[in-house]
């Protein structure tokens, strides 16, 4: 059983949802990301999605696009991100999922990525623009290395896409709560709850919900119906709103408020 599966089994036994923050690696630099990872662990994050910056992040809204641009301008590479994960593993066993796009992953090489990611302590990979039908190179390499490949489902996913995800997904399914890019709009909790039931009945994996979640109250609402709540744009927006030394204390407090809201949602 992977660390991701172990985490969701524990959450199910505790009858609570998990909190998953998304952090863009390298924004504003990898040193700050290292501190932000520690803050996420300390806040009670159950998993962490660590973004690998890419120059054309088509699924990301303006906040994460700018975040990726700053990370790339700071010289962030996939190799550097893996080294950061290896450092983080000295302090925590919280599962870490690499979140990124096909270009940097496949340029690095599927088998090399799987080997180096496993060695560094990565637990899974989510590649936004590789659907299950096109994962014949990456998914087997990750599986052979003991890593989960996470796939996306959305309100527009038809039966064939759900079946394709069911056949290949491991760890959990990331349900995109809105159509559009990250941070674009607030999710409709009733519609999300109905779709989660639909996905669970067919895929039989935990379902994490992301996109459009910006505050603890929203996170708590979705924590009552989802297996995990994923928050990204709202975290990385703080880099812009609180530059310099002010960023980390504000981020720590925000991460704690989100984790507390999700964990208390079913009490």
C-alpha positions in Angstrom: 0.0 0.0 0.0 1.4 3.4 -1.0 1.7 6.3 1.4 -1.2 8.0 -0.4 -3.4 4.9 0.1 -2.4 4.7 3.7 -3.2 8.3 4.3 -6.7 8.0 2.8 -7.3 4.8 4.8 -6.4 6.6 8.0 -8.7 9.5 7.1 -11.5 7.2 6.4 -11.0 5.5 9.7 -11.0 8.9 11.4 -14.1 9.9 9.5 -12.7 13.1 8.2 -11.6 14.7 5.0 -8.0 15.4 4.1 -6.4 18.8 3.4 -4.2 19.1 0.3 -2.4 22.4 -0.3 -0.9 23.0 -3.7 2.5 24.8 -3.6 4.3 26.1 -6.7 7.9 25.0 -6.3 10.4 27.8 -6.7 8.0 30.7 -6.1 9.6 33.0 -5.2 12.5 30.6 -4.8 13.2 27.0 -3.6 14.4 28.2 -0.2 11.0 29.8 0.5 9.2 26.7 -0.9 11.2 24.6 1.6 9.9 26.7 4.5 6.4 26.6 3.0 6.5 22.8 2.9 7.4 22.8 6.5 4.6 25.2 7.3 2.1 22.9 5.4 3.3 19.9 7.3 3.0 21.7 10.6 -0.4 23.0 9.7 -1.7 19.5 9.4 -1.7 18.9 5.6 -2.5 15.3 4.8 -0.9 15.4 1.4 0.9 18.1 -0.5 0.8 18.8 -4.3 4.1 20.3 -5.4 3.9 22.2 -8.7 6.6 21.8 -11.3 6.6 25.2 -13.1 6.0 25.2 -16.8 5.9 28.1 -19.3 2.5 27.2 -20.8 0.3 26.0 -17.9 -3.0 25.7 -19.8 -5.1 24.6 -16.9 -3.9 27.3 -14.5 -5.5 30.7 -14.0 -3.6 34.0 -13.8 -2.4 33.5 -10.2 -0.7 30.2 -10.9 0.5 31.3 -14.3 2.3 34.2 -12.6 3.6 31.9 -9.9 5.1 29.6 -12.5 6.7 32.5 -14.3 8.3 33.7 -11.1 9.6 30.2 -10.3 11.1 29.8 -13.8 12.7 33.2 -13.5 14.3 32.1 -10.3 15.9 29.1 -12.1 13.6 26.3 -10.8 14.1 23.0 -12.6 12.5 19.6 -12.2 15.9 18.3 -10.9 15.8 21.1 -8.2 12.2 20.2 -7.3 13.2 16.5 -6.7 16.1 17.6 -4.6 13.7 19.7 -2.5 11.5 16.7 -2.0 14.5 14.6 -0.8 15.3 17.3 1.7 11.7 17.5 2.9 11.7 13.7 3.4 14.1 14.1 6.3 11.4 15.9 8.3 8.1 14.3 7.2 6.3 11.3 5.8 3.4 13.3 4.5 2.7 12.2 0.9 3.9 14.5 -1.9 2.5 14.5 -5.4 4.3 16.2 -8.3 1.7 18.3 -10.2 2.8 19.4 -13.7 2.6 19.1 -17.4 3.8 16.6 -20.0 6.5 18.8 -21.5 8.9 18.9 -18.5 8.0 15.3 -17.4 8.6 13.7 -20.8 11.6 15.7 -21.6 13.1 14.4 -18.4 12.1 10.9 -19.5 9.4 8.7 -18.1 11.6 5.9 -16.6 14.2 8.4 -15.3 11.4 10.5 -13.8 9.9 7.5 -12.1 13.3 6.3 -10.8 14.4 9.7 -9.5 11.0 10.7 -8.1 10.8 7.4 -6.1 14.4 7.9 -4.9 13.7 11.4 -3.7 10.5 10.4 -1.8 7.7 11.5 -4.2 4.6 9.4 -3.8 2.6 10.2 -7.0 2.5 12.3 -10.2 -0.4 14.2 -11.6 0.2 15.3 -15.2 -2.5 17.7 -16.2 -2.3 17.2 -20.0 -1.8 13.4 -20.1 -5.2 11.7 -20.0 -5.4 8.0 -19.2 -5.7 7.2 -22.9 -2.3 8.7 -23.5 -0.4 7.5 -20.4 1.1 4.3 -21.9 4.7 5.6 -21.3 4.4 7.4 -18.0 1.9 5.4 -16.0 3.6 2.0 -16.3 7.0 3.5 -15.4 5.5 5.2 -12.4 3.7 2.0 -11.3 6.9 -0.1 -11.6 8.6 2.4 -9.3 5.8 2.2 -6.8 4.3 5.6 -7.6 0.7 6.5 -8.0 -0.4 8.3 -11.2 -3.3 10.7 -10.3 -5.8 11.5 -13.0 -8.4 14.3 -13.4 -12.1 14.2 -13.9 -14.3 17.2 -14.4 -18.0 18.1 -14.8 -17.6 17.5 -18.5 -16.1 14.0 -18.2 -18.2 11.4 -20.1 -18.7 7.7 -19.3 -15.7 6.7 -21.4 -13.4 9.0 -19.6 -14.6 7.9 -16.2 -14.0 4.3 -17.3 -10.5 5.1 -18.6 -9.6 6.7 -15.3 -11.1 3.7 -13.4 -8.8 1.4 -15.3 -5.5 3.3 -14.6 -5.9 5.6 -11.6 -4.2 4.9 -8.3 -4.1 6.8 -5.0 -7.0 9.1 -5.6 -9.0 10.9 -8.3 -8.7 14.7 -8.6 -12.2 16.1 -9.4 -12.1 19.5 -11.0 -15.0 21.2 -9.4 -15.5 23.9 -12.1 -15.1 24.2 -15.8 -12.2 26.6 -16.7 -8.9 27.3 -15.1 -7.7 27.3 -11.5 -9.1 30.0 -9.3 -11.7 31.0 -11.9 -14.9 30.7 -9.9 -16.4 29.3 -6.8 -17.7 25.7 -7.0 -21.4 24.7 -6.6 -21.2 22.4 -3.6 -24.5 20.6 -4.4 -23.3 19.8 -8.0 -19.9 18.7 -6.7 -21.5 16.4 -4.1 -23.7 14.7 -6.8 -20.7 14.2 -9.1 -18.5 12.8 -6.3 -21.1 10.2 -5.6 -21.2 9.4 -9.4 -17.4 9.1 -9.5 -17.1 7.0 -6.3 -19.6 4.5 -7.6 -17.5 3.8 -10.7 -13.9 4.5 -9.8 -13.9 3.3 -6.2 -11.0 5.5 -5.2 -11.0 8.5 -2.8 -12.0 11.7 -4.5 -10.2 15.0 -3.9 -11.8 18.2 -5.0 -10.0 21.3 -6.2 -10.2 24.5 -8.3 -12.0 27.6 -7.1 -11.6 27.0 -3.3 -10.4 30.2 -1.8 -11.4 30.3 1.9 -11.9 28.1 4.9 -15.7 28.2 4.8 -15.7 26.8 1.2 -13.1 24.2 2.2 -15.3 23.1 5.1 -18.4 22.8 2.9 -16.6 20.6 0.4 -14.9 18.7 3.2 -18.3 17.3 4.2 -18.7 15.5 0.9 -15.2 15.0 -0.6 -12.5 12.7 0.6 -10.0 15.6 0.4 -10.0 19.3 -0.4 -7.3 20.8 -2.6 -6.4 24.5 -2.4 -3.8 26.1 -4.6 -4.3 29.6 -6.1 -5.4 31.1 -2.8 -2.2 30.0 -1.2 0.1 31.2 -3.9 -1.8 34.5 -4.2 -0.2 35.4 -0.9 3.2 35.6 -2.5 1.9 38.6 -4.5 -0.1 40.1 -1.7 2.6 39.8 1.0 6.0 40.0 -0.6 9.3 39.5 1.2 9.5 38.5 4.9 5.7 39.1 5.4 4.8 36.1 3.2 5.6 33.1 5.4 3.8 34.1 8.6 0.6 34.9 6.7 0.9 31.7 4.7 1.4 29.6 7.9 -1.8 31.1 9.4 -3.8 30.6 6.2 -2.7 27.0 5.8 -3.6 26.3 9.4 -7.1 27.9 9.0 -7.7 25.8 5.9 -6.5 22.5 7.5 -8.6 23.2 10.7 -11.7 23.9 8.6 -11.4 20.7 6.5 -10.6 18.5 9.5 -13.5 19.9 11.5 -16.0 19.8 8.6 -17.6 16.5 9.6 -17.6 16.9 13.4 
